[in-house]
Amino acid sequence: RIELGEIERNIYGIEEVTLCATIYDDENQKIVLYYQGEIDENNLAKKVNDILLPYMRPNTYIRLSHMPYNSNGKIDRKKLKSDYINTKWHANSKIDAVKNSKMANIFYNKLMMIT
């Protein structure tokens, strides 16, 4: 069983990551990492490969300028998962997600302004 919280605790050990949240895409059996920080997806993936076992490594990395929060002030994981499922991100491979991350971040930020 994959513990998303354990993945996050390890990723918080990466200096350039300021905030992160993981979700699990049940349909495609993929771990998705949303994060804020001063590191691009490729370099983050390299650092994660050094600290996490293969079965714990995210399949998709999505860099955000800000995280959504729920009414309790916590990261809104339901919104992250819903947004992920309702986009084509989940159909992409890790490499495609990295290539499309800037466009995904723009789309996500525009979506946040609408809601």
Order of alpha helices (4+ residues) and beta strands (2+ residues): alpha-beta-beta-alpha-beta-alpha-alpha-alpha
